[in-house]
Amino acid sequence: NAENKVKIVREGGLPPLISLLSGFNQRLLELATATVMNLATNPENKVRIAQRGGIPPLIGLLPSSNDLVQEQAMGSLCQLSMNAENKVKIVREGGLPPLISLLSGFNQRLLELATATVMNLATNPENKVRIAQRGGIPPLIGLLPSSNDLVQEQAMGSLCQLSMNAENKVK
């Protein structure tokens, strides 16, 4: 419910929710990441989640051994990466290394979310350079023959964005 997404945030739900992202209880992590992912679909909440410090713990969950937590943390970051300020914050907060490492995985849902996030991040000029510097180009190229059309399309979209930077054209 769109109304509830705004209401949960306005009534103070973010601070305790974000603190749960740093916990160890797997069931609570599953619920917290699902809730953040749902809340992050609202444009206003995208800003507030980042302002309240939600990006670092979500990045910290990307290497999780719990597939559901990992997918939902990635889904949350994918949603947050649709906001211009968050594109920069995700990279500055250290999101690229775990994100780029997910591009070499086999979980198709994670690959879909990771390539979508890289494509979103790559629309920022500063990020175009950083993604290349962090080794993002080879795994994106490696995904071009993927049998998953969405992964293939988003990897190509990411490379298209990265190719708009002169420095990346000669790599």
Secondary structure, 3 states (H helix, E strand, C coil): CHHHHHHHHHCCCHHHHHHHCCCCCHHHHHHHHHHHHHHCCCHHHHHHHHHCCCHHHHHHCCCCCCHHHHHHHHHHHHHHCCCHHHHHHHHHCCCHHHHHHHCCCCCHHHHHHHHHHHHHHCCCHHHHHHHHHCCCHHHHHHCCCCCCHHHHHHHHHHHHHHCCCHHHHCC
